[in-house]
C-alpha cells in the first residue's frame, strides 16, 4: 500500500508532501485545484509498480520507458514535459518520490523536465514491486461501455485515458470460487441487497439479474446501480481484496443522495476489510456522509485521512486531518454551507409568517 507521496513541480503542485492512511483517504477540492491529478499520479505510481512485478524486462531503461508511457497514457498531455510545473523562465523539473508501507525496497523516485517529450529519469529505482491489484474508477462508469472496449483501445486511438482500459482489464478477470469467494460474501451481500440482484456477464455484456423482476441489460440500469455493480463484480472476481488499492474519482457524479449514502457505506466497509482507498470529491454531501458512516458504524477504527486542496499564491496548498472538521474549509464548500443555512432561515421565517 502507498504510505507517502512527495511531489515537487508537478502540474499545480509546487511542493506537496502527503502521508496516506492504509484505509480511507479522501481528497476534496474545488475545480482546478488538482485533486484528479493527485489521484492519477498516485495511481500511476502504484499501477506501474504492479505492472513491473509481472514484467521480465526490469532493467533501468525498460522501467523508465514504461513509466513515461504510463504517465502519458493516464494524463494524455501533448508531451510529458507539459506535466512539469513551469517557472517564470519557463524551465522547471518535476520530481516525485513514492513510498510503500512496510516495503522500503519498493520505494522509488523519478523526475522529468519541462523540455522532456517522452523521457523519465528513475533517480532511485525500486528493488521490489507492488504485487497486488490497483484499480481506478474514472468519473464515467464502465459496465455499459465494456463490450469490446479493450480490443478497441488496443487497436485504435481513442480519446480516453488508460484508466478506462485498465479498469476493463480488471473486469475481464474470471469470478472467484470456493473459500475465496465465501471470504468476500460479507462485503458482496450488502451491495447485492441494494441491487436486489447480481451482476453477471454473458458474451462480453453485463446484466443485472434482479429477484422477481428478471434480467436487465446494464445500459437500462440506473447509473447508481451500475457503479455499485462495478464494485460488486470486482469483489466477486478478486480484483478488490485485502492489500489492493482502489482510486475513485468523483464517485458522486450522477448519483442522487440515496445512492451516495450507499456508496459511502460501501467504501467504509472496503477500507475496514483491508483495501486502501483514495477518493477525490468536491461534494460536501459525500464528504459529510463518509464522516458520518465512519462515526456511526462498527468501523470507526478505520484508518483515515482527509485532504483539502485550495489555490494558494504558489500553486495548490494542502491541509490534512483525521476528520472533515480538521481540514481547512474550502470556498466552494463554505458557499454550499452558507446556502443551506440561508435556506433554513428563509423557510423558518416563512413558516412563522
LINCOR-V644809 format. One record per residue. RES is the residue in three letters. PHI is phi in degrees with one decimal (999 if undefined). OMEGA is omega in whole degrees, -180 to 180 (999 if undefined). Layout:
res = <RES;RES>
phi = <PHI;PHI>
omega = <OMEGA;OMEGA>
//
This chain:
res = <UNK;UNK;UNK;UNK;UNK;UNK;UNK;UNK;UNK;UNK;UNK;UNK;UNK;UNK;UNK;UNK;UNK;UNK;UNK;UNK;UNK;UNK;UNK;UNK;UNK;UNK;UNK;UNK;UNK;UNK;UNK;UNK;UNK;UNK;UNK;UNK;UNK;UNK;UNK;UNK;UNK;UNK;UNK;UNK;UNK;UNK;UNK;UNK;UNK;UNK;UNK;UNK;UNK;UNK;UNK;UNK;UNK;UNK;UNK;UNK;UNK;UNK;UNK;UNK;UNK;UNK;UNK;UNK;UNK;UNK;UNK;UNK;UNK;UNK;UNK;UNK;UNK;UNK;UNK;UNK;UNK;UNK;UNK;UNK;UNK;UNK;UNK;UNK;UNK;UNK;UNK;UNK;UNK;UNK;UNK;UNK;UNK;UNK;UNK;UNK;UNK;UNK;UNK;UNK;UNK;UNK;UNK;UNK;UNK;UNK;UNK;UNK;UNK;UNK;UNK;UNK;UNK;UNK;UNK;UNK;UNK;UNK;UNK;UNK;UNK;UNK;UNK;UNK;UNK;UNK;UNK;UNK;UNK;UNK;UNK;UNK;UNK;UNK;UNK;UNK;UNK;UNK;UNK;UNK;UNK;UNK;UNK;UNK;UNK;UNK;UNK;UNK;UNK;UNK;UNK;UNK;UNK;UNK;UNK;UNK;UNK;UNK;UNK;UNK;UNK;UNK;UNK;UNK;UNK;UNK;UNK;UNK;UNK;UNK;UNK;UNK;UNK;UNK;UNK;UNK;UNK;UNK;UNK;UNK;UNK;UNK;UNK;UNK;UNK;UNK;UNK;UNK;UNK;UNK;UNK;UNK;UNK;UNK;UNK;UNK;UNK;UNK;UNK;UNK;UNK;UNK;UNK;UNK;UNK;UNK;UNK;UNK;UNK;UNK;UNK;UNK;UNK;UNK;UNK;UNK;UNK;UNK;UNK;UNK;UNK;UNK;UNK;UNK;UNK;UNK;UNK;UNK;UNK;UNK;UNK;UNK;UNK;UNK;UNK;UNK;UNK;UNK;UNK;UNK;UNK;UNK;UNK;UNK;UNK;UNK;UNK;UNK;UNK;UNK;UNK;UNK;UNK;UNK;UNK;UNK;UNK;UNK;UNK;UNK;UNK;UNK;UNK;UNK;UNK;UNK;UNK;UNK;UNK;UNK;UNK;UNK;UNK;UNK;UNK;UNK;UNK;UNK;UNK;UNK;UNK;UNK;UNK;UNK;UNK;UNK;UNK;UNK;UNK;UNK;UNK;UNK;UNK;UNK;UNK;UNK;UNK;UNK;UNK;UNK;UNK;UNK;UNK;UNK;UNK;UNK;UNK;UNK;UNK;UNK;UNK;UNK;UNK;UNK;UNK;UNK;UNK;UNK;UNK;UNK;UNK;UNK;UNK;UNK;UNK;UNK;UNK;UNK;UNK;UNK;UNK;UNK;UNK;UNK;UNK;UNK;UNK;UNK;UNK;UNK;UNK;UNK;UNK;UNK;UNK;UNK;UNK;UNK;UNK>
phi = <999;-75.7;-117.2;-157.7;-140.3;-115.9;-113.9;-128.0;56.6;-115.5;44.7;-90.4;-102.3;-79.8;-159.4;-132.7;-119.5;-123.9;-103.7;-98.0;-80.5;-81.4;-110.6;-109.9;-121.0;-114.1;-112.2;-123.6;-175.2;-72.9;-59.0;90.7;-90.5;96.3;-64.9;-69.2;-62.7;-63.2;-62.9;-68.8;-66.6;-62.7;-63.0;-57.8;-62.2;-69.8;-68.0;-60.9;-64.3;-62.6;-64.9;-68.1;-65.6;-100.8;-94.7;-93.4;-115.2;-122.1;-70.0;-58.5;-62.8;-67.4;-62.2;-63.9;-63.2;-67.3;-66.4;-62.7;-65.6;-66.4;-59.4;-66.5;-76.2;-81.3;-92.1;56.0;-80.0;-64.6;-147.7;-59.2;-61.0;-66.4;-83.3;-82.2;-70.8;-87.7;-97.6;-60.9;-90.1;88.1;-109.1;-162.2;-124.1;-85.6;-137.6;-128.3;-110.0;-120.1;-124.2;-112.4;-66.4;73.4;-139.7;-62.5;-68.6;-87.0;-63.4;-154.5;-131.9;-138.2;-152.4;-162.0;-109.9;-62.1;-93.0;-79.7;-85.6;-153.2;-115.2;-124.3;-104.6;-83.4;-71.3;-139.4;-71.7;-76.8;-96.0;-135.6;-135.2;-73.9;-109.4;-86.0;-72.3;-122.8;-125.5;-122.9;-99.3;-73.9;-66.6;-85.7;-73.1;-115.1;-60.7;-74.6;-93.8;-64.1;-53.0;63.9;-65.7;-62.5;-69.3;-62.9;-66.0;-70.6;-97.4;-132.1;-85.8;-105.3;-87.5;-125.8;-77.1;-73.6;-61.9;-65.8;-65.2;-61.1;-64.5;-64.8;-62.3;-66.5;-70.5;-77.4;-63.7;-71.0;-73.2;-71.8;-137.3;65.0;-58.0;-66.1;-71.3;-62.8;-66.8;-99.5;-62.8;-66.5;-89.6;-75.4;-58.4;-62.8;-69.6;-68.2;-67.9;-65.4;-72.9;57.1;171.2;-126.1;-88.3;-132.2;-130.3;-142.6;53.7;79.2;-120.1;-91.8;-137.5;-111.6;-97.0;-100.8;-63.6;76.6;-120.6;100.7;-108.3;-122.4;-63.1;-56.3;-60.9;-89.3;-96.7;-56.0;-61.7;-59.8;-67.8;-63.7;-66.8;-63.8;-64.7;-62.0;-62.6;-58.8;-69.2;-72.3;-69.4;-66.9;-101.1;86.9;-68.5;-104.0;-145.0;-60.2;76.4;-83.0;-125.5;-117.1;-109.6;-133.8;-92.7;52.2;-62.9;-77.8;-56.6;61.7;-110.7;-82.7;-55.5;-62.9;-69.8;-60.3;-62.6;-63.7;-64.7;-61.4;-62.2;-64.8;-62.4;-64.5;-64.1;-61.5;-62.4;-65.7;-81.7;112.9;-85.6;-85.5;-120.9;-125.4;-121.2;-106.9;-150.6;-125.7;-99.5;-63.3;-61.1;-65.1;-58.7;-66.2;-65.7;-62.2;-63.0;-66.3;-64.9;-67.9;-68.2;-96.4;-111.1;-74.0;-102.4;-72.0;-96.5;-62.2;-66.3;-149.2;-148.7;-111.8;-126.1;-109.7;-104.0;-142.0;-78.8;-114.7;-68.3;-125.3;89.0;-74.5;-107.2;-126.6;-117.3;-132.7;-164.4;-84.5;-146.3;-63.9;-74.9;-87.4;-97.5;-62.9;-58.3;-107.5;-55.1;-62.3;-71.8;-60.0;-64.4;-67.9;-63.7;-61.8;-64.9;-61.4;-65.5;-66.8;-64.2;-63.0;-64.5;-66.1;-67.1;-65.0;-65.0;-65.3;-66.7;-66.9;-67.7>
omega = <179;179;-175;176;177;-174;175;174;178;-176;-175;-176;177;180;-177;177;-179;174;-174;171;178;177;-174;177;-176;-179;-178;-180;177;177;177;-180;173;-178;178;176;179;180;-179;179;178;178;-179;-180;-178;-178;177;179;179;-180;179;179;-179;-176;176;-180;-178;168;-173;-179;180;179;-180;-179;-179;179;178;179;-179;177;-178;-178;179;-178;179;173;175;173;-176;-179;178;179;178;-179;-176;176;-178;-179;176;-179;179;178;176;178;-178;176;-175;179;178;-177;174;-178;-178;-180;178;-177;176;179;177;-178;174;-176;-179;-179;177;179;-176;-176;175;177;173;-179;175;-179;176;175;176;-175;177;-171;-178;-177;175;-172;178;173;176;-177;177;177;-171;-178;-179;-180;-170;-173;177;-175;-176;179;177;-178;-180;-171;-175;177;179;-178;177;-179;-170;177;179;179;-180;179;178;176;178;180;-180;-178;178;-178;177;175;172;-175;-180;177;179;-178;-178;-175;-179;175;-176;-176;180;179;180;175;177;-180;-174;-180;-177;175;178;178;-179;-179;176;179;-179;179;170;178;-177;-179;176;-178;179;-174;-179;173;-175;179;179;-176;179;-175;177;177;179;179;177;179;177;178;-180;-178;179;171;-177;179;173;180;175;-176;176;-180;174;-178;177;174;-178;-179;178;180;-178;-176;178;177;173;-175;-180;178;178;177;179;-180;180;179;179;180;179;178;178;179;179;-179;177;174;175;-176;173;-177;175;-177;167;-179;175;180;-179;179;-180;-177;176;178;-179;-179;178;-176;-172;-174;177;-179;-175;174;178;176;-178;175;179;-179;176;179;179;-178;177;-180;-178;179;-178;176;-175;170;-175;178;-178;178;179;-179;-175;-175;-179;180;180;-173;-179;180;178;178;179;177;-180;179;179;-180;180;179;180;178;-178;-179;178;179;-180;-180;179;180;999>
//
